[in-house]
């Protein structure tokens, strides 16, 4: 076995290990971004639900008549 072949094998193994470490750190970074986006999506869904309930309260005829009764009592 020649010295050049041995150096080539060591270089290939080192390259593969460095690439594996890079892929693992990249996967962790992508998972972190995914988690942030998922929590932001959940927060926005909750906000949308609150706004929808407010809108339904405004549009609901019973709510409108209730607000008219409150204004006429004043």
SEDO-963009 format. One record per atom (N, C-alpha, C): residue in one letter; x, y, z. Coordinates in pm, whole numbers, plus 50000, padded with zeros to 5 digits. Layout:
// residues N
aXYZ;...
// end
This chain:
// residues 74
x500854988350000;x500005000050000;x500895012350000;x500655021149908;x501525032749894;x501105043849991;x502025052950012;x501775063950104;x500695073350047;x500695075349917;x499705083949852;x498295078449868;x498155065249855;x496845058949872;x496345060750015;x497235059150111;x496885060750252;x496425075050280;x497125084850227;x496755098950245;x495385101550182;x495155095650064;x493875097349996;x492725091650079;x492905079850138;x491865073650221;x491585082150343;x492625086950409;x492465095550528;x491725108350489;x492075114150374;x491415126350326;x489925123650301;x489605112350238;x488205109050209;x487395106850337;x487955099650431;x487255097050558;x487035110150632;x488025118550637;x487905131550704;x486845140150636;x486845140150504;x485835147950430;x484425142950459;x484255129950462;x482935124150490;x482475127750630;x483365127050727;x483005130550864;x482655145350877;x483415154050813;x483115168350817;x481765171250750;x481485164550640;x480205166350572;x479055161450660;x479245150650733;x478215145550822;x477925155550934;x478955161650988;x478775171751093;x478045183851036;x478395187850914;x477715199150850;x476225196050830;x475915184150781;x474515180450759;x473725180250889;x474345175550994;x473655174951123;x473355188951176;x474325197951166;x474085211551215;x473055218651127;x473085215950998;x472095221850907;x470695216750939;x470575203850971;x469285198151007;x468755204551135;x469625206751232;x469215213351356;x468745227651330;x469425234751241;x469045248451209;x467685248851140;x467465239651048;x466185239150977;x465065235251073;x465325225851164;x464315221851262;x463955233651352;x464945241551392;x464705253251476;x463825263451403;x464135266051275;x463305275351197;x461885270051182;x461765257051161;x460445250851146;x459645252551276;x460285250651389;x459605252151518;x459125266551538;x459955276051501;x459575290151513;x458365293051424;x458395288251301;x457285290651207;x456005283951257;x456135272151313;x454965264951363;x454325272551480;x455135277651572;x454585285251685;x453975298451638;x454605304851540;x454055317251484;x452715314451415;x452625303351344;x451375299651279;x450265297251382;x450605290751490;x449625288251596;x449145301351658;x450075310551681;x449715323551737;x448795331251642;x449105330951514;x448275337951416;x446895331651404;x446805318551417;x445495311951414;x444645316251533;x445265317351651;x444545321951769;x444065336351751;x444925344751695;x444545358551670;x443385359351572;x443455351151467;x442395351051368;x441075346451430;x441125336551518;x439915331951586;x439295342951670;x440125350551741;x439625361651822;x438975372351735;x439635375651624;x439085385851533;x437765380851472;x437695368051440;x436465362551382;x435315363151483;x435605360051609;x434575361051712;x434115375451730;x435045384951725;x434665399051735;x433775403051617;x434155398751498;x433365402051379;x431975395851385;x431895383251429;x430595376751442;x429735383851547;x430355388951652;x429625396551753;x429075409551698;x429825415451606;x429365427951545;x428255425251443;x428395414551367;x427445411551259;x426175405151312;x426245398051423;x425095390751478;x423955400451509;x422765398051455;x421635407351478;x421265408751626;x421415398151704;x421105399051846;x422065408851915;x423295408551874;x424275417851932;x423955432051892;x423495433851768;x423155447351722;x421955452651799;x420915444351813;x419745448951887;x420095451352034;x420995443452090;x421445445652227;x422155458752241;x422975462352142;x423685475152150;x422725486852132;x421655485152050;x420655495552036;x419885497552167;x419595486752236;x418885487752363;x419725495052467;x421035492052467;x421925498752561;x422005513652530;x422015517452403;x422085531552366;x420785538852398;x419635531952382;x418355538452412;x418145540252562;x418785531752645;x418645533052789;x419395545252841;x420385549652770;x421215560952815;x420545573652801;
// end
